[in-house]
Amino acid sequence: MKLNRRALRRLPIAFVFLALLLLASVPAVASAASAPDLVTQISLAPRTPNVMPINTDVDITFDYTTTEAGGVRIFARPFTGGALTPNYAAHGSPLYPVGSGSSSGFFTITSGNVTVDHIRFEMWNASQTTRLYVAFIPVSYKFRSATTNRIGLIGLTATPNILKFKQKVSVSFQYKTTRAAGVRIFARPLTSGSPTPHYAASGSPLYAVGTGSGSGWFTVTKGTATVTKIRLTMWNATRTKLLFTVDVPVSYAFKPAANIVNSIKLTPANPNILKFGENVGLTFKYTTTQAGGVRIWARPFTSGALTPNYGAHGSPIYPIGTGAASGFFTISDGTVRVDQIRLQMWNAAQTKLLFQAKIPVSYQFK
């Protein structure tokens, strides 16, 4: 779609704005053909980041596409520091037929204390003599071999995220302890390795000996710090002896509530690999004090700039107050990794920027 500038001058202002809005919400170019052999739409359970007891599986589902007439074999493998993680066990591969489909796999760690920081996906021909595809996604799975006292299999409010001051991050977990008198478990936010300024958090009940589950929360009441880790600790009943500790990497940016885009959820989940033209969907909440309403955009960024060849949603006028909305973006061409999503809120006339924040992500388009 192309608009002549002279023609634009003759059109009513409302029509011009509508045309420009439509232009902003479609891909800059037609979608390029995706690679003939791909593994995409990856789902992980439990979600990353997480803490895992040894011999606990990370389950993986994925879609695949191939033009290999004889079929293909697909493998997902854990990596640490650029090499296969020591003491891993993982799924084999059946022969997947030419075309497209969905499948699953798993991996685990059988001993030691290690962090899986990437998962490698490979596609080979049937005889495993030619590698057709390879890609990595960043993750954080901290496997811990502690058998007497441990915390693991955590659940978190979606991360990365933007939250209002005093909005709580929920933390759930499973635990095991041999302490007859029971234990106390705490989740605390960290920023650059130190307790996040102005945080508030839940206390701990006495968790009974054996195995069980628990939960807690934390929030930040003011300031500019982003929570970059959560520290989970287990203490004896009297809090005189530390029995277990682990830090989990996260990203929670807390902001004032007057004009904010918050509580963001991404579909498919971050991190992921997608075909050109497939959408990353966003749902979010917003709050504004602007009587005339606001417009909200989510845009993909790569290395500090708008990702080339992106297409994304436009924006209606969202009314004053609090509400919920949705959007999307995609990439139509090029080999890129979207490493941030920028959220902006403008007044209705788009003359004043009311809110801006970025969240770190990893979406590869192929």
N, C-alpha and C positions, 0 to 999 in steps of 0.2 A: 504493500500500500504506500503510495507516494502522494504528498500534497504539494501543490504549487503555491508559493508564497503570495503571489498576487491574488490568486483565488481565495486564499485564506482571509485577505483583508476585506473581501466582499461578503463573507459569511457572518452570521450572528455570532457573538462571543460565546454563547452557550454551546453552539454546534462545534466551534473550533476546539473548545475545551474537551468536549466529548470525543472528538476525533483523536486528539493528542492522548487522551486517557486510554483509548483503545490501542493506539500504537504502543503505549508503555506496557501493555499486558500481553503482547504476543511475542514469540521468538524473533530475534533480529534477523535470522536467516532460516531457511528450511532445514529440517533435521537431516544431518548426514547419516549415511548408512552405518549402523553399528558394526563392530567387528563380527566376523562369521562364527567365532567360537568364544563364548562368554559364560562366566558365572556371575549372576546378579541377584538382587533382591534377597540379601542375606539376613537371616534372623538368628539370634543367639539366645540361649536359655541355660543358665540364668544370664541376665543382662550384664553387660560391662558398664562400669567397673564393678569388681566383686572380689570377695575373699572366699577361697575354696579349700575345704579339707582335701587332703590327697585322696586319690582314687574316686573323686567325684567328677562326673562327666560334665563338660560343656557341650550341649546339644546344638547342632547347626542344621538349619534348613536353607535351601537355596533353589533358585531357578537356573536352568542352563539352556544354551542354544548352541547348536553345532551343525556344520555342513559336512562333517566327516562321514562318508558313506558307511564305513565299517564300524561306526560307533566310537565312543570315547570312555575314558576312565577319569574320575574326578576325585581329588584328594584335598583335604583341609588339614594343615599341620601347624602346631604352635611354635612360635619363634621367641627367642629371648636374646637381646643384644645382637641381632643380625644372624643368629645361628639357630638351628633346631633346638628347642628346649630340652635339656637333659631329662632322661627318665620319663619320656612321654609314651603314651599308648594312644592309638587312634584307629579310626574306621578304615577298612579296605574299600574297594570300589567294584561294583558290578559293571557290566558293559551297558552304557547308556546309549540308546539308539539315536540315529541321525534325526535332527529336528529340534524340538524344544520340550522341556518337561521340568518337573520339580523332584527334589530328592532331599536326603538328610545324611548327616554324619555326626561324629563326636570326636573329642579328644579328652584326655585327662593326664595328670601327672601322678606317678606311682610312688615317688619318694622325694625328699628334700624340700627346701624352702626356696621357691623360685617365683618370679613374676613373668607371666606370658605377656609380652608387649605387642605382638603382632600375630595375626593368623595368615598363613600363606594358602592361597587357593591355586591349584594347578589342574589343567586339563591335558591329558595325553591321548594319543591314538590308542587303538585297542591293544596293540602289542607293546605299548610303552616305549617306543623307539623315537617318537617325535613329540616334543612338548608343543602344544597348540596355544596355550594360554597360561599366564601367571599373573597374580596380583596379590597385594598385601593390604589388610586393613588393620589400623591401630586399635588395640584393646588394652585392658588392664585386668588380668586375673592373677591374684596373689594366692598361690597354693602354699598351705602351711601344714607341716607334718606333726604339729603338737597333738599329742594323744590324750593328755590329761586335762588341759584347760585350753579352750579355744573359742573363737567367735568366727562365724562364717555364713555364707549364703545370705547376703544382706539384700534388702530392698530399699530403694531411695525414691524420693520425689524426683521426677525426670531431670536428668542433668545431661548437657548444660542447660542453664535456665536463668531467667531474670525474675526476681521476686520483689514484692513490696517490703519495706521495713516492717518488721514484726510478723511477716508471713512465715509460717513454720515449714521447715524441711523435715519430713517424716523419715525415720530410720527404723527398719525392722531387721531382725537377725535371728539366727539359730545359734545355740551355744552348747558346749559340753564342759562339765567340771567334775573333778573328783573331790572337791572340798565338801566335807560333811556339813559344815556350817553354812554352806551356800556362798554366793558371790554377788558382787555388784558390777554392773556394766554401764559404761558411759559412752556417748558419742559427742565429740566436741569439734567445732569448726576451726580450721587453721588457715592462715594467710601467710605465704612466704615462710613457712616452717614454724610460725608462732601463733598463739591463740588469736583469732580474729578480734579486733577491737569491737567493743560494744555488743558482744554476743550475749544471748540468754539461752539456756538449755534445760532439758528435763533432768531430774534426779534419777535415782535408780532404786527399785524395790530390791528385796533380797531374792535372788534366783536360786532355786533349790538344786541340790546335788543331782547329778545325772545329766540328761539332755533335755532341752526345751527350746522355747522361742521367747522373744521379748521385743520391745520397741522403745523408742524415745524420739526426741525432736530437738531442734535448735533453730534459732533465728538470729538476725542482726537488727538492732533497733535504730541505728543511725551510722553516718560515716560514708566512706567511699570504697572500702575494701571489698574485694571479691574473695569468696571462700574458695580456696584451691585444693584443700584436702579435708577429709574427715578423719579424726583419730578415734579409733575404737579401743577401749581399754577394759580389761577385766581385773578386778581387785578382790581380795578376800573380804569377808563380811565386815571387818572393822576398818578397811581401807588402809591397812598398814603394809600390805605386800602386793606388788604388781605381778599378776599372773600371766597376762597376755596383752600385747599391743600390736596394732597394725594401722597404717595410714592408707586411706583410699583417695585417689585423685578424683576431683570433681570440679565443677565450675558453677558457682551460684553468685550472681551479681545482685545485690540488694540496692533498691532505689527508692526515692520518695514517691508517695502515692498520688500526688496531684495530677500529673500527666504521665502515664506509664503503659507500656505493653509488657505483660507478664504471663506467667504460667503457660509457657510454650510447650507444645507437644509436636513431635516430628514423625511423619510417616512417609516412607519406611524408616525404621529406627536408624539412628546414627551409632556407629559408622556403617557405610554401605557402598555398594558398587551398583551403578544403574546404566541402562542403555541410554543413548542419546534420545531426547524427547520424553523420557519418563519423568514424572513429576515428583518432587519432594513436597508433600503437603504439610502445612502448618495450621494448627489451631492455637488460639491465644485468647487471653482476656485483656481488657483495656479499662482504664479509668481516665477521665478527663474532666477538667473544670471549664472547658471552653464552651460558652453558650451557643456558638454557631456550629459546634461539632468539629470533628477532626477527620483527617485521612491518614491511613496507616499502610506502610509498605514494608515488605521483607525482601531483601535482595542478596544474592550470593556474592561472596568476595573470595578472591584468590590472591595471596601475597600482598594484601593491603589495598587492592583495587577491585572494582567490579569485574566479575568473571566474564571473559569474552564469550560471546554467542549465547547469552542467557535470554530466557523469556520468563516473564513473571506476571503475577496478578496485578490488576489495577486496584483502585480503592473507592468505595462509596463514601458518603459522609456518615461517620459514626456519631450518634447523638451524645450530648453531654451526659455524664454519669458513668456507670459501669456496664460493660457488656461483654459479649463473646463474639469472635469472628474467626475467619479462616483465610488462607491464601496458599500460594504455591510458587515454586520456581522450577525451571529445568534448564538443561544445557543442550544445545542443538548440534554442536560441532566442536572439534578440537579435543586434545587429550589434556584434561585439566582435573585438578582436585579442588573442590570448593572447601576452603578451610575456615570460613566464617560466614555467618548470616547476620546482616545488618538490619536492625529494626528501627524504623523512623516513624514518628508521629508529627504531622504538620497541622496547622489550622486549616479550615475549609478552603481558604483562598490560596493556600500553599505559599504564604509570604513569611511565615514564622515557624521555625523548627522548635517543637515543644519537647521532644524526647528523641534520644538516639542511644543505641547500645548495640554491641556485637557479641555473638556467642560463638565459641569455637566448635567446629564440626569437621567431619571427614566424609565427603561424598565424591566418589570418583565416577566420571561419566566416560563411557567407552563405546 
